Amino acid sequence: MDKSQEPYLCMAILYDLLLETRKPRKRVRNHDGVGGYKDNLSDMDVFCGFSRMITGEPIEESRGDSLRRTVSDFKCCRARKSIYIPFGDSSAIAAFHKELIGNKEKVYRRVIEFKNTYLNEAKCIWLISALIEVIHDDAGIKRDEHFEVSQGIRVKAQDIVKATHISFPVFLTDVLRYTLEKRSDSALGENTFHQWYTKEGPRGEWKFVSKIGCEDKNRDVTFDIPNGPSTKESDAENFQEKENINAVEGSIIVNSADGGKTIARESEMESAVAVEQVSEEEVLEARKFCKEYEKTIGLLPLCQIAFYVDPIHNNVRKMYSEFSLCKKSVRKEILRLKSIPEIPESGPWLRECFENYEREIKEKGLTERDYFYDGAKYFRRAYELYSEEPVDLENNPPIFDRLIELNPTFFGFKSIPKDKCSMSDYIRDYMWEKEDHPERIITPPLDYLWNDLGLCAAQDESIVTEWICRFVITSSYWLDKKKFAIDERWDHVEIEDYMIKTQEDLYFYALLRLYEVYMVERTDTKII
């Protein structure tokens, strides 16, 4: 193989594309205040997740120089043998292949877990386009090499750019299969890396400058895990014979040798195994909703809260209202497409959650008084009166008096006044101090917020409603039992702070946190 070949799909290049798809890097403000400012999205973190996605086993938890050098070399396609790289190990490749035959769904689940942990879902659309472009343009990949783009649907490399419906877990799993079996040695990808990346000076950071995956191609990418067994090997072979693949309104038409046509729609495959039958029109409506609100699809759990609170309310955020106007079967399909667990659309769960919350914040000493009187009016009014008021949840101002002396050498607090901290830090320090020094008299967090910071005398009621919602959200992380959800999809339900734009969003987010803490069934043992 000519080392100048570009592009060249291999394990390292796949890893590089995944790095470019990861969530935004930032210093994390932990809601519960525990730990430092680490976002767990470093190159090493993603590499460890990448390895676990393939092998199902965690890399040794070492974060020393050996792993750092290994990851750095691997990223740049410089061949380096290491215990941290199991990709060239024939036994690991055989184990992965065996898993694909015996329990492919387990691999799909690891792929989705990797996606939920490290990747930005909106960028995943770009990732799919980039992989398709690389596969199509890689001269070393045989033109009749087949890649599975959705369950049971295999496409030749020469025709892959025509595929318009892609199942993310299925396609990425098959790309892993190909690179493991045929491109585990990444040395020949070095030229591709240097074509795609540049840096200023020997100590500069590598910057991705390639235009790969930026072509204007409309593709329907789904992230749900296919239900039921995959198409049998013999059937898959029949699909591959003399196929001519064309995209026709989300369908893949396979022209067989005898002139007949087989139309394979993934939605039809899914509905065949679903508990409730969903029509093709309803599936299409659900997919249109996901496409229309692709940039804010991370708020989908809050759509359910909005429907529960008032299904005919004209919400500030159009997405909430549009979700509520969908038929029940379409709403369920939208949630299924995005692997979001369902929240009951009726029943007194909200009242039960809030009663439990009020009781527990008193038991844990977070307040000595009842500030949620009169039907928790200052909580409800965030939605009823001030839903359009803008909020900035990422801004967690350091206005609370610090309870624990700050270590001045801790770099993470350089820009924060030494005598002040955020609400989450105050709650953390309060809980720790009350445990270690129960004799110390400290103002409980909610009392501090209400009296010392002047919420009780605030002239603008919208400030009161915003801070009450903030307190419910932040304090809920100290009430969470930290056990494993029976429905593992709840492990991946997380609302990014930057998406919360108004008090309407904030109120729904607070209700979601209460539901997660008190209504999601949990266990001490992870369900696998």
N, C-alpha and C positions, 0 to 999 in steps of 0.2 A: 504494500500500500504506500502511495506517495505521501510523504509527511507534509507536503504543501497543500494537500486536499483541504478544502473549506467549502461548506461546513462539514463537520465530522461529528456524528452523534455517538457519544460514549458516556460512561458513568459520570465522569467529571463534568462534562458539558451539561448533562442533565441536572447535576447538582448546582451548577452555576445558574441555570435558568430558574431553578427553584429558589435560589438566593435572591434573584431579581423579582421574585413573586411574593416575597415575605411581607408581613405586615410592617407598617411604618415603625422605624426605630425611634425610641424615646426613653427618657428616664421615667420609669413607672412610678406613679403615686399610688401606692398600695392603699386600698380602701381601709384595711384594718391596721395599716401602719406598721405591719411586721416586716422586717427585713430591710434591705437597702434599696438602691435604685437600679435594679437590674431587670431588663425587659425579657430575658431568656430568648432573645432572637439573634444572638451573635452567630458568626459563621460556625463556631464549634457546636453551639446548641442545635442549629439546623442540621449539621453533619450527623450529630448523634441521633436526631430524629429520623434522618434519612436512612441511617444504618438500621435503626429499629424497625422502620417501615418495611425493610427488605427481609431482615432475619427474624423479627418478632422478639428479639432479645436486646436489652439495653447494653450500650457500651459501658465499660468500666467507668465509674463516676470521676475518674481522674480528670483534672482540668489543668494539668501541668504543661511544661514546655513541649514534651513529647507529642501530646495530642495536638497542640497548637501548630507545631511544625508539620505534622502529618496533614492537618486540614489545609494549611497554607499551600503545601506542595500539591495536594490533590486538587485544590481549586484551580491551580495554574497548569494542571495536566502534566506535572512532573512526576514520573513514575517513582513510587517509593513504597517498598514493602513495609508493612506495619501490622501489629495486632489489631489496630483500630480500623483496618480496611479489610472486611471479610468478602469483598466483591469478587476477588480473583480466586477465592478458595473454592475448589471444585465441590467440596462437601456442602458448602453454603448454597451454591448454585443448584445442586441436586435437591437440597431440602426445599428451596423456593419452588422449583419445578414440581416437586411432589405435592406441595401445598396447593399449587394452582390446579392440579388434577383432583385432589381429594377434598379441599375446603377453600375454594376460591373466594367465597364470601368473607372469610376471615382476613384475607389479604386486602380485600376492598375496604374493610372496616379500618385496617391500619392506615390505608391511604387517606381515608376521610379524617381519621384522627390526626394524621400529620398535617393535612390541609387546615383543619380547625385550629390546630396549635400554632402553626407557623405562617400560614399563607393568607394573603389578602384575597378574599373571594372574587372581588372585581378584577384583580390582576390575573386570576386564574384563567379568565377568558383569553387574555393575552398569551399566557403560557401555552394554552392549547394551540393557538395560532402559530406560535413560535415553533413548537414541536412538529406540527404538521409541515411547516415550511422547511425545517431542517431535514425531516424524513424525505420530503419530495426532492430537495436539492442535493442531498448527500449521494454523490455518485457511487459510493461504495456499497450502498444498500441496493440489493437486487430489485429490479422494477416489479417483479412478481412476488416480492416479499409482502406478506399480509400482516396487517395490524388490526386488532379488534377495536373498533371505535365505539360500539355499544354492544350490549349483551347479544351474542350470537351473530353479530354483523361484522364481517371482516372485509377490509378494503386493501387493494394493492397499493404499494408505495407510489406507483405512477399515477394513481387516481385519487389519492388521499385528500388532495386539495378540494375535491368536489364534495366531500362529506360535509353536511351541514348540521347533523345532529350527533353530538358527542356526549357520551357518558364519562364524566371526569374520572371516577374510580376505575372504570373498565379500561379506558384508554391509557391512563398513566400506569396501571398495572401491566398492560401489555408492552408499553415502552420499557418498563423495568425488566420485563422478561427478555426482551430483545437485547438490551444493553448488557444484561448479566450474562446471557448465553453467548453473545457474539462480539461485544465491545467492552468487556470488563477491563482490558488493558487500555488506559486512557492516554497513553503517551502520544498517540497520533492525533489527539485533539488539541495539542499545544498551539498549533498554528491558528485554529479556530478561536482559541482563547485570546491570542494576541490580536486577532482581527476584531474581536468584540470588545476588548478592554484596553484602557490606556491609564497611565498614571504620570504625575509630575514628580520627577526625581526618584531616586532609589528608595526613599522612605515614604513616598506618597501612597495614598490608597488607590487601589484599582477602581476605575470608574467604567461602568457599562455604557458604551457609545454605539452599539449596534442598533440597526433599524429592523432587526429580525422580528417577525410577528406583527408588524404594524400595517400590513396590507388591509384594505377595507373589505372585509369578508364577514357577512352576517352568518353567525353560527349559533345554534341553540345548544348550550352547554348545561347539562344537569348534573347535580351533585348527589342525588339519592343513590343508595346502595341497591342494586338490582335484587328483586325478590326471586326466590326459587332457583332451581339448578340452571346452569348455563346450557346452551345448545350442545348436544353431544358432539363428540369429535367427528363422527361420520357425517353428521348433518352439516357441521362447519365446513368439511371438505366439499360437500355438495354445493355450498354457497360459493366456494372459491372457483368452481369450474366455469370457465368462459363467461365471467360476469362483466357487465357493462353498467357501471354505477352512475346514476344521475340523481340530483337532488330535486324532488318534486314536492313542494309544500311540506317539508319536514319528513318525507318518506324516502326510503332508499329502494329503487326499482332494480331488480336483478333480472336481466334478460337471460333466460336459459337457452340451452343448445337447441331445443325443439321449438323455439319461438314463443313459448309461454312466458308469462310474467308473474313473479311472486312479489307482492308488496309487503315489506316487513316494517311495521311501525312499532317502535319501542313502546309507545303508549298502549298498544294492543297487547303486547307481551305482559306489561305491568298489570293491566286491568284483569287479565286472565287469572292472576294469582291474588289479586286484592280481595279483601274481605267484602268491600262494597264496590260494586261495579260503577265505573265512571265512564261516561260517554266520551267519544273523541272530541266533541265540541267543548266539553267541560275541561278536558285535559288542555286543549288549545287555549281556552280562556285563562286557565291557571298559569300557563307558560307565558302568555301575554302580560299578565300581571307582574310576574317575576322579571320580565324583560323591561317593562315600563319603569319599575322601581328598583332596577338593578343596583343603582348607586346607594340606595338607602335600605337595601333588603336586610341589612343587619338589624333593622328595627321591627322585623316581622313578629317577634314575640310580643311587642307592644301593640301590634294590630289586634291581637287576641284580647288584650286588656281593654283596648278602646271599645271593642265589640261588647265585652262584658259590661262595662260601665254604662254605655248607652249606644245601642246599635243604630239609632237614627239621628244621632247628634252630628251637626255639621262641624267636624273637627278642623282645627287649624291646619294640621298636616293632611293633605289630600289623600295620602296613602292609607291612613286609618279609615277614612270614610269609604274609600273605594273597596277596601277589604270587607267592610261591614255590608256593603251592597251586593257582594258576591253571594251566590247560592251556597248553602252549607256544603254540598259536595265539592264545589270549587274551592272553598276555603280549606277544606281538608286536603285537597289535592295540592294546593299551594304549600301548605305546611309539609306535606309528604315530600314534595320536590326538594325542599330545602332542609329536610331532616330536622324539623322543629317539632317538639312534642306538643300535643294538644292540651289546652287549658279548658276546663269546663265552661260552657257558655251560659250556665245557669247555676243556681244553688247559692247558699249563704257562705261561700268560702271566704269572701272578703271580710265579713263581720267576724268570723272565727279567727282569721289571721290577725286582725287588728286587736281583738281581745287578748290573744296570746302575746302579741307584741307589747301592749301596754303592761300586762302582768310581768313579762320578763325583764323589761328595762327597769322596772322597780325592784325586782328580785336581785338584779345584778348591780343595783345602785347607780344606774345611769341618770336617775332623777329621783327627787324626794317629793315631788309634787305632781299633780295631774294637769298637764298642759293640753291634753287632747279632750278637753271638755266640750260640751254642746255638740256632740256628734263629730268631734275632731274637726271643728269648723275651719281652723287655720290650715289644716291639711287639705280638706276638700276644696277650699276656695282657690287653691292654686289652679285647679281645673275649672271651677265654676265661674270665677271672676277674672282670673289673671292668666288664662291659658295662652294668650298671645305674647305675654311678657318674655323678652329674650333672657336666656341664661347662658352662662359659660361654666360648665361643670368641670372642665379641665383646670380652671382657675380656682384653686383651693387656698384662699389667702391665709397667710400666717398671722392671725389676729388673736389667737388664744395664748394666754400666759403659759410658758413652758414649765412643766412640772419636774422634769428630770434634767439635770445639768447636761448640756450638750458637749460632746467631745469635739473640741475645736479643730482637731486634725481630720475630722470626717469630711471629706471633700464634697459630699453630696449636699451639705448645708451652707456652702460658702455664700450664696446669695440670699439666705434667709436670716432675719435678725436672730441673734443668739437667745434673746429673751422671749421670742414668739414662736408659735408653731401652728400648724393647720388643725382643723377639727379632728381629722382622723388620727393625727399624732397625739392630740390631747386625750382622746378616748383611750388610745393604746397605753399612754403613760398612766392615766387614771386607773385603768384595770390592773396594770402591773404594780403600781404603788399601793393600791388597796389590798392586793394579795401579799405583798412583801412587808408593808407597814400599815396594818389595819388601824393602828392607833392615830395615824396622821389624819388631820381634818382637811379634806379637799372638797371643793365645790363640785358636785356632780356635773357632767358635761351638759346635759339639757338645761339644768338650772343656771349654769354659767352662761350659756347661750342666751337664755331668756332674760336674766337679770343683769349680769356683769357687762354683756355686750349690748344690752338695751333693746332687745326685741319687744319687750313689754311696753316700751314707750315710743316705738317706731312710728313716725308720722305716715310713712308709706306702707300700707298693709301688704303690698306685693313682696316687700322685702321679708316680711314675717313668713309668708306662705312659702317662699323659695327656701329659706333656711330650715323651716320645719321639714320640707321634703328632703333636703340635703341630709338632715339629721337622721331621718328614717332610713335612707339609703346607706349612709356611712355606718350607723350603729348596727344595722342588720348583719354586717359581716362579723360582728362580735357575737351575734346570736346564732349564727349558722353552725350546725352541728358537725360540719366538715366530714360527713360520711359520704359513701358512694351512692349515687342515685340508682334506684332499681332500673329505671329507664335511663340508660347511659347517654341518651341524647341530651339530657339535662346537663351533663358534664361540659357540653360545648355551647350552652346558651350563655352568651355574654354580650352586653351592650357596651360599645365603646363610648367613652365619655364625650368625645368630640362630636358624636351624632346627636347629642341632647342639645337642642337649640332653643326650646321654649319651656315654659312652666307646664304646658300640656305634656310634653315629652317627659319632663321631670316627674310629674305626678304618676304617669303610667309606669315609669321605671321603678318608682318607689313601691307601687303595687306589685310589680313583677318580683321585686326582691322579697316582699312579704310572702308571696306565693311560693317562691323557691325555698324559703326558710321553713315554712310551716305546713305546706301541702305536698311537697315532692317527697315521695316515699324513699327512704334511704336505708342502707345497711352498712355494717362494718366491713363487709367483704365485697370486693369488686366483682361484678358479674361479668364473666367472659363467655 
